[in-house]
Amino acid sequence: MSDVLNLAPEIADLPAAARGAESPLSKARKGQRGVIVRVGGETGQAESIDPEELERRLLEMGFVEGALFEVLHEGLFGRDPIAVRIDDMRVALRRREAAAVTVQFEEA
């Protein structure tokens, strides 16, 4: 599914601050920003939801390649869930689901 919707800018087109190592969104801390590189349904953990369904839901919520994000809030217990601003929208999701989103963080 993600092969069809490829809106990711070329790495050379990204600002220098957005170029960095790719990492899952689940590792993000409050205040971190960056760009979404890839969206998939695989989280690396056993899931009760089908990977294709998770990918579809993430895409519908605005987690598309090339979108800018910022982590706005972390939950109290285990830093879960997280609130993320995607372009002009705010979305809350579990870190387990955020593991399916690959991002590049801006360097501080």
MODELLER restraints for C-alpha pairs under 7 A, 6 or more apart:
rsr = mdl.restraints
at = mdl.atoms
rsr.add(forms.Gaussian(group=physical.xy_distance, feature=features.Distance(at['CA:2:A'], at['CA:39:A']), mean=6.56, stdev=0.5))
rsr.add(forms.Gaussian(group=physical.xy_distance, feature=features.Distance(at['CA:2:A'], at['CA:40:A']), mean=6.68, stdev=0.5))
rsr.add(forms.Gaussian(group=physical.xy_distance, feature=features.Distance(at['CA:6:A'], at['CA:65:A']), mean=6.33, stdev=0.5))
rsr.add(forms.Gaussian(group=physical.xy_distance, feature=features.Distance(at['CA:7:A'], at['CA:65:A']), mean=5.24, stdev=0.5))
rsr.add(forms.Gaussian(group=physical.xy_distance, feature=features.Distance(at['CA:7:A'], at['CA:66:A']), mean=5.84, stdev=0.5))
rsr.add(forms.Gaussian(group=physical.xy_distance, feature=features.Distance(at['CA:8:A'], at['CA:37:A']), mean=6.28, stdev=0.5))
rsr.add(forms.Gaussian(group=physical.xy_distance, feature=features.Distance(at['CA:8:A'], at['CA:65:A']), mean=4.62, stdev=0.5))
rsr.add(forms.Gaussian(group=physical.xy_distance, feature=features.Distance(at['CA:8:A'], at['CA:66:A']), mean=4.33, stdev=0.5))
rsr.add(forms.Gaussian(group=physical.xy_distance, feature=features.Distance(at['CA:9:A'], at['CA:66:A']), mean=5.95, stdev=0.5))
rsr.add(forms.Gaussian(group=physical.xy_distance, feature=features.Distance(at['CA:17:A'], at['CA:106:A']), mean=4.94, stdev=0.5))
rsr.add(forms.Gaussian(group=physical.xy_distance, feature=features.Distance(at['CA:17:A'], at['CA:107:A']), mean=5.38, stdev=0.5))
rsr.add(forms.Gaussian(group=physical.xy_distance, feature=features.Distance(at['CA:18:A'], at['CA:34:A']), mean=5.90, stdev=0.5))
rsr.add(forms.Gaussian(group=physical.xy_distance, feature=features.Distance(at['CA:18:A'], at['CA:35:A']), mean=6.77, stdev=0.5))
rsr.add(forms.Gaussian(group=physical.xy_distance, feature=features.Distance(at['CA:18:A'], at['CA:104:A']), mean=6.23, stdev=0.5))
rsr.add(forms.Gaussian(group=physical.xy_distance, feature=features.Distance(at['CA:18:A'], at['CA:105:A']), mean=5.93, stdev=0.5))
rsr.add(forms.Gaussian(group=physical.xy_distance, feature=features.Distance(at['CA:18:A'], at['CA:106:A']), mean=4.42, stdev=0.5))
rsr.add(forms.Gaussian(group=physical.xy_distance, feature=features.Distance(at['CA:18:A'], at['CA:107:A']), mean=6.82, stdev=0.5))
rsr.add(forms.Gaussian(group=physical.xy_distance, feature=features.Distance(at['CA:19:A'], at['CA:104:A']), mean=6.50, stdev=0.5))
rsr.add(forms.Gaussian(group=physical.xy_distance, feature=features.Distance(at['CA:19:A'], at['CA:106:A']), mean=6.92, stdev=0.5))
rsr.add(forms.Gaussian(group=physical.xy_distance, feature=features.Distance(at['CA:20:A'], at['CA:104:A']), mean=5.66, stdev=0.5))
rsr.add(forms.Gaussian(group=physical.xy_distance, feature=features.Distance(at['CA:20:A'], at['CA:105:A']), mean=6.35, stdev=0.5))
rsr.add(forms.Gaussian(group=physical.xy_distance, feature=features.Distance(at['CA:21:A'], at['CA:104:A']), mean=6.07, stdev=0.5))
rsr.add(forms.Gaussian(group=physical.xy_distance, feature=features.Distance(at['CA:22:A'], at['CA:102:A']), mean=6.39, stdev=0.5))
rsr.add(forms.Gaussian(group=physical.xy_distance, feature=features.Distance(at['CA:22:A'], at['CA:103:A']), mean=5.54, stdev=0.5))
rsr.add(forms.Gaussian(group=physical.xy_distance, feature=features.Distance(at['CA:22:A'], at['CA:104:A']), mean=4.87, stdev=0.5))
rsr.add(forms.Gaussian(group=physical.xy_distance, feature=features.Distance(at['CA:23:A'], at['CA:102:A']), mean=5.54, stdev=0.5))
rsr.add(forms.Gaussian(group=physical.xy_distance, feature=features.Distance(at['CA:23:A'], at['CA:103:A']), mean=5.47, stdev=0.5))
rsr.add(forms.Gaussian(group=physical.xy_distance, feature=features.Distance(at['CA:23:A'], at['CA:104:A']), mean=6.34, stdev=0.5))
rsr.add(forms.Gaussian(group=physical.xy_distance, feature=features.Distance(at['CA:24:A'], at['CA:98:A']), mean=6.98, stdev=0.5))
rsr.add(forms.Gaussian(group=physical.xy_distance, feature=features.Distance(at['CA:24:A'], at['CA:99:A']), mean=5.06, stdev=0.5))
rsr.add(forms.Gaussian(group=physical.xy_distance, feature=features.Distance(at['CA:24:A'], at['CA:100:A']), mean=6.82, stdev=0.5))
rsr.add(forms.Gaussian(group=physical.xy_distance, feature=features.Distance(at['CA:24:A'], at['CA:101:A']), mean=5.64, stdev=0.5))
rsr.add(forms.Gaussian(group=physical.xy_distance, feature=features.Distance(at['CA:24:A'], at['CA:102:A']), mean=4.46, stdev=0.5))
rsr.add(forms.Gaussian(group=physical.xy_distance, feature=features.Distance(at['CA:24:A'], at['CA:103:A']), mean=5.92, stdev=0.5))
rsr.add(forms.Gaussian(group=physical.xy_distance, feature=features.Distance(at['CA:25:A'], at['CA:98:A']), mean=5.22, stdev=0.5))
rsr.add(forms.Gaussian(group=physical.xy_distance, feature=features.Distance(at['CA:25:A'], at['CA:99:A']), mean=5.71, stdev=0.5))
rsr.add(forms.Gaussian(group=physical.xy_distance, feature=features.Distance(at['CA:25:A'], at['CA:101:A']), mean=5.59, stdev=0.5))
rsr.add(forms.Gaussian(group=physical.xy_distance, feature=features.Distance(at['CA:25:A'], at['CA:102:A']), mean=5.94, stdev=0.5))
rsr.add(forms.Gaussian(group=physical.xy_distance, feature=features.Distance(at['CA:25:A'], at['CA:103:A']), mean=5.96, stdev=0.5))
rsr.add(forms.Gaussian(group=physical.xy_distance, feature=features.Distance(at['CA:26:A'], at['CA:95:A']), mean=4.71, stdev=0.5))
rsr.add(forms.Gaussian(group=physical.xy_distance, feature=features.Distance(at['CA:26:A'], at['CA:96:A']), mean=6.77, stdev=0.5))
rsr.add(forms.Gaussian(group=physical.xy_distance, feature=features.Distance(at['CA:26:A'], at['CA:98:A']), mean=4.77, stdev=0.5))
rsr.add(forms.Gaussian(group=physical.xy_distance, feature=features.Distance(at['CA:26:A'], at['CA:99:A']), mean=4.80, stdev=0.5))
rsr.add(forms.Gaussian(group=physical.xy_distance, feature=features.Distance(at['CA:29:A'], at['CA:71:A']), mean=6.64, stdev=0.5))
rsr.add(forms.Gaussian(group=physical.xy_distance, feature=features.Distance(at['CA:30:A'], at['CA:71:A']), mean=5.04, stdev=0.5))
rsr.add(forms.Gaussian(group=physical.xy_distance, feature=features.Distance(at['CA:30:A'], at['CA:72:A']), mean=5.70, stdev=0.5))
rsr.add(forms.Gaussian(group=physical.xy_distance, feature=features.Distance(at['CA:30:A'], at['CA:73:A']), mean=5.65, stdev=0.5))
rsr.add(forms.Gaussian(group=physical.xy_distance, feature=features.Distance(at['CA:30:A'], at['CA:74:A']), mean=6.34, stdev=0.5))
rsr.add(forms.Gaussian(group=physical.xy_distance, feature=features.Distance(at['CA:31:A'], at['CA:70:A']), mean=6.35, stdev=0.5))
rsr.add(forms.Gaussian(group=physical.xy_distance, feature=features.Distance(at['CA:31:A'], at['CA:71:A']), mean=5.30, stdev=0.5))
rsr.add(forms.Gaussian(group=physical.xy_distance, feature=features.Distance(at['CA:31:A'], at['CA:72:A']), mean=6.02, stdev=0.5))
rsr.add(forms.Gaussian(group=physical.xy_distance, feature=features.Distance(at['CA:32:A'], at['CA:70:A']), mean=5.69, stdev=0.5))
rsr.add(forms.Gaussian(group=physical.xy_distance, feature=features.Distance(at['CA:32:A'], at['CA:71:A']), mean=5.63, stdev=0.5))
rsr.add(forms.Gaussian(group=physical.xy_distance, feature=features.Distance(at['CA:32:A'], at['CA:105:A']), mean=6.89, stdev=0.5))
rsr.add(forms.Gaussian(group=physical.xy_distance, feature=features.Distance(at['CA:33:A'], at['CA:69:A']), mean=5.57, stdev=0.5))
rsr.add(forms.Gaussian(group=physical.xy_distance, feature=features.Distance(at['CA:33:A'], at['CA:70:A']), mean=4.27, stdev=0.5))
rsr.add(forms.Gaussian(group=physical.xy_distance, feature=features.Distance(at['CA:33:A'], at['CA:71:A']), mean=6.58, stdev=0.5))
rsr.add(forms.Gaussian(group=physical.xy_distance, feature=features.Distance(at['CA:33:A'], at['CA:105:A']), mean=5.69, stdev=0.5))
rsr.add(forms.Gaussian(group=physical.xy_distance, feature=features.Distance(at['CA:33:A'], at['CA:106:A']), mean=5.68, stdev=0.5))
rsr.add(forms.Gaussian(group=physical.xy_distance, feature=features.Distance(at['CA:34:A'], at['CA:68:A']), mean=5.79, stdev=0.5))
rsr.add(forms.Gaussian(group=physical.xy_distance, feature=features.Distance(at['CA:34:A'], at['CA:69:A']), mean=5.59, stdev=0.5))
rsr.add(forms.Gaussian(group=physical.xy_distance, feature=features.Distance(at['CA:34:A'], at['CA:70:A']), mean=6.71, stdev=0.5))
rsr.add(forms.Gaussian(group=physical.xy_distance, feature=features.Distance(at['CA:34:A'], at['CA:103:A']), mean=6.77, stdev=0.5))
rsr.add(forms.Gaussian(group=physical.xy_distance, feature=features.Distance(at['CA:34:A'], at['CA:104:A']), mean=5.49, stdev=0.5))
rsr.add(forms.Gaussian(group=physical.xy_distance, feature=features.Distance(at['CA:34:A'], at['CA:105:A']), mean=4.18, stdev=0.5))
rsr.add(forms.Gaussian(group=physical.xy_distance, feature=features.Distance(at['CA:34:A'], at['CA:106:A']), mean=4.91, stdev=0.5))
rsr.add(forms.Gaussian(group=physical.xy_distance, feature=features.Distance(at['CA:35:A'], at['CA:66:A']), mean=5.85, stdev=0.5))
rsr.add(forms.Gaussian(group=physical.xy_distance, feature=features.Distance(at['CA:35:A'], at['CA:67:A']), mean=5.65, stdev=0.5))
rsr.add(forms.Gaussian(group=physical.xy_distance, feature=features.Distance(at['CA:35:A'], at['CA:68:A']), mean=4.47, stdev=0.5))
rsr.add(forms.Gaussian(group=physical.xy_distance, feature=features.Distance(at['CA:35:A'], at['CA:69:A']), mean=5.99, stdev=0.5))
rsr.add(forms.Gaussian(group=physical.xy_distance, feature=features.Distance(at['CA:35:A'], at['CA:103:A']), mean=5.68, stdev=0.5))
rsr.add(forms.Gaussian(group=physical.xy_distance, feature=features.Distance(at['CA:35:A'], at['CA:104:A']), mean=5.50, stdev=0.5))
rsr.add(forms.Gaussian(group=physical.xy_distance, feature=features.Distance(at['CA:35:A'], at['CA:105:A']), mean=6.66, stdev=0.5))
rsr.add(forms.Gaussian(group=physical.xy_distance, feature=features.Distance(at['CA:36:A'], at['CA:64:A']), mean=6.72, stdev=0.5))
rsr.add(forms.Gaussian(group=physical.xy_distance, feature=features.Distance(at['CA:36:A'], at['CA:65:A']), mean=5.10, stdev=0.5))
rsr.add(forms.Gaussian(group=physical.xy_distance, feature=features.Distance(at['CA:36:A'], at['CA:66:A']), mean=5.28, stdev=0.5))
rsr.add(forms.Gaussian(group=physical.xy_distance, feature=features.Distance(at['CA:36:A'], at['CA:67:A']), mean=5.49, stdev=0.5))
rsr.add(forms.Gaussian(group=physical.xy_distance, feature=features.Distance(at['CA:36:A'], at['CA:68:A']), mean=6.41, stdev=0.5))
rsr.add(forms.Gaussian(group=physical.xy_distance, feature=features.Distance(at['CA:36:A'], at['CA:102:A']), mean=6.16, stdev=0.5))
rsr.add(forms.Gaussian(group=physical.xy_distance, feature=features.Distance(at['CA:36:A'], at['CA:103:A']), mean=4.39, stdev=0.5))
rsr.add(forms.Gaussian(group=physical.xy_distance, feature=features.Distance(at['CA:36:A'], at['CA:104:A']), mean=6.51, stdev=0.5))
rsr.add(forms.Gaussian(group=physical.xy_distance, feature=features.Distance(at['CA:37:A'], at['CA:65:A']), mean=5.11, stdev=0.5))
rsr.add(forms.Gaussian(group=physical.xy_distance, feature=features.Distance(at['CA:37:A'], at['CA:66:A']), mean=6.13, stdev=0.5))
rsr.add(forms.Gaussian(group=physical.xy_distance, feature=features.Distance(at['CA:37:A'], at['CA:102:A']), mean=5.54, stdev=0.5))
rsr.add(forms.Gaussian(group=physical.xy_distance, feature=features.Distance(at['CA:37:A'], at['CA:103:A']), mean=4.99, stdev=0.5))
rsr.add(forms.Gaussian(group=physical.xy_distance, feature=features.Distance(at['CA:37:A'], at['CA:104:A']), mean=6.64, stdev=0.5))
rsr.add(forms.Gaussian(group=physical.xy_distance, feature=features.Distance(at['CA:38:A'], at['CA:65:A']), mean=5.46, stdev=0.5))
rsr.add(forms.Gaussian(group=physical.xy_distance, feature=features.Distance(at['CA:38:A'], at['CA:101:A']), mean=6.03, stdev=0.5))
rsr.add(forms.Gaussian(group=physical.xy_distance, feature=features.Distance(at['CA:38:A'], at['CA:102:A']), mean=5.03, stdev=0.5))
rsr.add(forms.Gaussian(group=physical.xy_distance, feature=features.Distance(at['CA:38:A'], at['CA:103:A']), mean=6.88, stdev=0.5))
rsr.add(forms.Gaussian(group=physical.xy_distance, feature=features.Distance(at['CA:39:A'], at['CA:55:A']), mean=6.64, stdev=0.5))
rsr.add(forms.Gaussian(group=physical.xy_distance, feature=features.Distance(at['CA:39:A'], at['CA:64:A']), mean=6.66, stdev=0.5))
rsr.add(forms.Gaussian(group=physical.xy_distance, feature=features.Distance(at['CA:39:A'], at['CA:65:A']), mean=6.80, stdev=0.5))
rsr.add(forms.Gaussian(group=physical.xy_distance, feature=features.Distance(at['CA:39:A'], at['CA:100:A']), mean=6.15, stdev=0.5))
rsr.add(forms.Gaussian(group=physical.xy_distance, feature=features.Distance(at['CA:39:A'], at['CA:101:A']), mean=4.69, stdev=0.5))
rsr.add(forms.Gaussian(group=physical.xy_distance, feature=features.Distance(at['CA:39:A'], at['CA:102:A']), mean=6.26, stdev=0.5))
rsr.add(forms.Gaussian(group=physical.xy_distance, feature=features.Distance(at['CA:40:A'], at['CA:55:A']), mean=5.22, stdev=0.5))
rsr.add(forms.Gaussian(group=physical.xy_distance, feature=features.Distance(at['CA:40:A'], at['CA:100:A']), mean=5.27, stdev=0.5))
rsr.add(forms.Gaussian(group=physical.xy_distance, feature=features.Distance(at['CA:40:A'], at['CA:101:A']), mean=6.34, stdev=0.5))
rsr.add(forms.Gaussian(group=physical.xy_distance, feature=features.Distance(at['CA:41:A'], at['CA:51:A']), mean=3.99, stdev=0.5))
rsr.add(forms.Gaussian(group=physical.xy_distance, feature=features.Distance(at['CA:41:A'], at['CA:52:A']), mean=5.54, stdev=0.5))
rsr.add(forms.Gaussian(group=physical.xy_distance, feature=features.Distance(at['CA:41:A'], at['CA:54:A']), mean=5.19, stdev=0.5))
rsr.add(forms.Gaussian(group=physical.xy_distance, feature=features.Distance(at['CA:41:A'], at['CA:55:A']), mean=4.40, stdev=0.5))
rsr.add(forms.Gaussian(group=physical.xy_distance, feature=features.Distance(at['CA:41:A'], at['CA:100:A']), mean=5.50, stdev=0.5))
rsr.add(forms.Gaussian(group=physical.xy_distance, feature=features.Distance(at['CA:42:A'], at['CA:51:A']), mean=5.61, stdev=0.5))
rsr.add(forms.Gaussian(group=physical.xy_distance, feature=features.Distance(at['CA:42:A'], at['CA:100:A']), mean=5.43, stdev=0.5))
rsr.add(forms.Gaussian(group=physical.xy_distance, feature=features.Distance(at['CA:43:A'], at['CA:96:A']), mean=6.71, stdev=0.5))
rsr.add(forms.Gaussian(group=physical.xy_distance, feature=features.Distance(at['CA:43:A'], at['CA:97:A']), mean=6.69, stdev=0.5))
rsr.add(forms.Gaussian(group=physical.xy_distance, feature=features.Distance(at['CA:43:A'], at['CA:99:A']), mean=5.03, stdev=0.5))
rsr.add(forms.Gaussian(group=physical.xy_distance, feature=features.Distance(at['CA:43:A'], at['CA:100:A']), mean=4.68, stdev=0.5))
rsr.add(forms.Gaussian(group=physical.xy_distance, feature=features.Distance(at['CA:62:A'], at['CA:86:A']), mean=6.65, stdev=0.5))
rsr.add(forms.Gaussian(group=physical.xy_distance, feature=features.Distance(at['CA:67:A'], at['CA:86:A']), mean=6.55, stdev=0.5))
rsr.add(forms.Gaussian(group=physical.xy_distance, feature=features.Distance(at['CA:67:A'], at['CA:87:A']), mean=6.34, stdev=0.5))
rsr.add(forms.Gaussian(group=physical.xy_distance, feature=features.Distance(at['CA:68:A'], at['CA:86:A']), mean=5.89, stdev=0.5))
rsr.add(forms.Gaussian(group=physical.xy_distance, feature=features.Distance(at['CA:68:A'], at['CA:87:A']), mean=5.51, stdev=0.5))
rsr.add(forms.Gaussian(group=physical.xy_distance, feature=features.Distance(at['CA:69:A'], at['CA:84:A']), mean=6.56, stdev=0.5))
rsr.add(forms.Gaussian(group=physical.xy_distance, feature=features.Distance(at['CA:69:A'], at['CA:85:A']), mean=5.33, stdev=0.5))
rsr.add(forms.Gaussian(group=physical.xy_distance, feature=features.Distance(at['CA:69:A'], at['CA:86:A']), mean=4.60, stdev=0.5))
rsr.add(forms.Gaussian(group=physical.xy_distance, feature=features.Distance(at['CA:69:A'], at['CA:87:A']), mean=6.24, stdev=0.5))
rsr.add(forms.Gaussian(group=physical.xy_distance, feature=features.Distance(at['CA:70:A'], at['CA:84:A']), mean=5.62, stdev=0.5))
rsr.add(forms.Gaussian(group=physical.xy_distance, feature=features.Distance(at['CA:70:A'], at['CA:85:A']), mean=5.17, stdev=0.5))
rsr.add(forms.Gaussian(group=physical.xy_distance, feature=features.Distance(at['CA:70:A'], at['CA:86:A']), mean=6.93, stdev=0.5))
rsr.add(forms.Gaussian(group=physical.xy_distance, feature=features.Distance(at['CA:71:A'], at['CA:83:A']), mean=6.02, stdev=0.5))
rsr.add(forms.Gaussian(group=physical.xy_distance, feature=features.Distance(at['CA:71:A'], at['CA:84:A']), mean=4.49, stdev=0.5))
rsr.add(forms.Gaussian(group=physical.xy_distance, feature=features.Distance(at['CA:71:A'], at['CA:85:A']), mean=6.42, stdev=0.5))
rsr.add(forms.Gaussian(group=physical.xy_distance, feature=features.Distance(at['CA:72:A'], at['CA:83:A']), mean=5.35, stdev=0.5))
rsr.add(forms.Gaussian(group=physical.xy_distance, feature=features.Distance(at['CA:72:A'], at['CA:84:A']), mean=5.46, stdev=0.5))
rsr.add(forms.Gaussian(group=physical.xy_distance, feature=features.Distance(at['CA:72:A'], at['CA:85:A']), mean=6.69, stdev=0.5))
rsr.add(forms.Gaussian(group=physical.xy_distance, feature=features.Distance(at['CA:73:A'], at['CA:82:A']), mean=5.60, stdev=0.5))
rsr.add(forms.Gaussian(group=physical.xy_distance, feature=features.Distance(at['CA:73:A'], at['CA:83:A']), mean=4.96, stdev=0.5))
rsr.add(forms.Gaussian(group=physical.xy_distance, feature=features.Distance(at['CA:74:A'], at['CA:80:A']), mean=5.98, stdev=0.5))
rsr.add(forms.Gaussian(group=physical.xy_distance, feature=features.Distance(at['CA:74:A'], at['CA:81:A']), mean=6.06, stdev=0.5))
rsr.add(forms.Gaussian(group=physical.xy_distance, feature=features.Distance(at['CA:74:A'], at['CA:82:A']), mean=4.55, stdev=0.5))
rsr.add(forms.Gaussian(group=physical.xy_distance, feature=features.Distance(at['CA:74:A'], at['CA:83:A']), mean=6.50, stdev=0.5))
rsr.add(forms.Gaussian(group=physical.xy_distance, feature=features.Distance(at['CA:75:A'], at['CA:81:A']), mean=5.19, stdev=0.5))
rsr.add(forms.Gaussian(group=physical.xy_distance, feature=features.Distance(at['CA:75:A'], at['CA:82:A']), mean=6.19, stdev=0.5))
rsr.add(forms.Gaussian(group=physical.xy_distance, feature=features.Distance(at['CA:80:A'], at['CA:94:A']), mean=5.95, stdev=0.5))
rsr.add(forms.Gaussian(group=physical.xy_distance, feature=features.Distance(at['CA:80:A'], at['CA:95:A']), mean=6.11, stdev=0.5))
rsr.add(forms.Gaussian(group=physical.xy_distance, feature=features.Distance(at['CA:81:A'], at['CA:92:A']), mean=6.53, stdev=0.5))
rsr.add(forms.Gaussian(group=physical.xy_distance, feature=features.Distance(at['CA:81:A'], at['CA:93:A']), mean=5.50, stdev=0.5))
rsr.add(forms.Gaussian(group=physical.xy_distance, feature=features.Distance(at['CA:81:A'], at['CA:94:A']), mean=4.48, stdev=0.5))
rsr.add(forms.Gaussian(group=physical.xy_distance, feature=features.Distance(at['CA:81:A'], at['CA:95:A']), mean=6.07, stdev=0.5))
rsr.add(forms.Gaussian(group=physical.xy_distance, feature=features.Distance(at['CA:82:A'], at['CA:92:A']), mean=5.52, stdev=0.5))
rsr.add(forms.Gaussian(group=physical.xy_distance, feature=features.Distance(at['CA:82:A'], at['CA:93:A']), mean=5.71, stdev=0.5))
rsr.add(forms.Gaussian(group=physical.xy_distance, feature=features.Distance(at['CA:82:A'], at['CA:94:A']), mean=6.34, stdev=0.5))
rsr.add(forms.Gaussian(group=physical.xy_distance, feature=features.Distance(at['CA:82:A'], at['CA:95:A']), mean=6.78, stdev=0.5))
rsr.add(forms.Gaussian(group=physical.xy_distance, feature=features.Distance(at['CA:83:A'], at['CA:90:A']), mean=6.75, stdev=0.5))
rsr.add(forms.Gaussian(group=physical.xy_distance, feature=features.Distance(at['CA:83:A'], at['CA:91:A']), mean=5.58, stdev=0.5))
rsr.add(forms.Gaussian(group=physical.xy_distance, feature=features.Distance(at['CA:83:A'], at['CA:92:A']), mean=4.21, stdev=0.5))
rsr.add(forms.Gaussian(group=physical.xy_distance, feature=features.Distance(at['CA:83:A'], at['CA:93:A']), mean=6.65, stdev=0.5))
rsr.add(forms.Gaussian(group=physical.xy_distance, feature=features.Distance(at['CA:84:A'], at['CA:90:A']), mean=5.62, stdev=0.5))
rsr.add(forms.Gaussian(group=physical.xy_distance, feature=features.Distance(at['CA:84:A'], at['CA:91:A']), mean=5.27, stdev=0.5))
rsr.add(forms.Gaussian(group=physical.xy_distance, feature=features.Distance(at['CA:84:A'], at['CA:92:A']), mean=6.14, stdev=0.5))
rsr.add(forms.Gaussian(group=physical.xy_distance, feature=features.Distance(at['CA:85:A'], at['CA:91:A']), mean=6.32, stdev=0.5))
